[in-house]
Amino acid sequence: MSIVVKNLSQLMKDRNITAYRLTQDLSLSNSAVTDWSKGKASPSRKTLTKLCDYFDVPLSYFYQESELQMMCGLLNAEEQKVVVEFVRNRFPRIK
């Protein structure tokens, strides 16, 4: 999975946006979103611009992997949950 798709998936998860809602809100095809999630394709630059506006993030958001993301990639699922809970408790403005 590309970093672009990984970050999009995380945004959707964090904001409780389903693939269906994303397709409806941005007039995207179901097959495009499905292909992204399966790693068969990535959003075009034009679509990324739409996604930036929709999620109110800069374009660079989709191309960067945070240190926390890299660290969490080394943890198992249970350890990741502990880290997320800690961050949410420590920084309540983060949703």
Phi, psi and omega in degrees: 000132181288160179298326178299310182291322178299315180291323176297315179300320179294318177301314180298317179296312182298329184253011178054046178256121178278162177299321179298313180298320179298316179297321180289313183293327185249008181054049178259157177279148177299321183294325179297311181295321177297316179298321178298311185295333179270359180077014180278341182202169174232156179298146175290167178299319179298317179292322177300322177298318176299316180296323177299314179297317183297314183266357180056054176229155177285158179303325181299336179305320185285344185253003182245147174246119182288159177300322179297318178298317179297317181295317182295331176297340180269353184259155173282173186302318181293319178295323178297320178299320179297316180296315180298316179297318178299312181297316180297321178290321183284327183231080188297341179287340178282128182249000000 
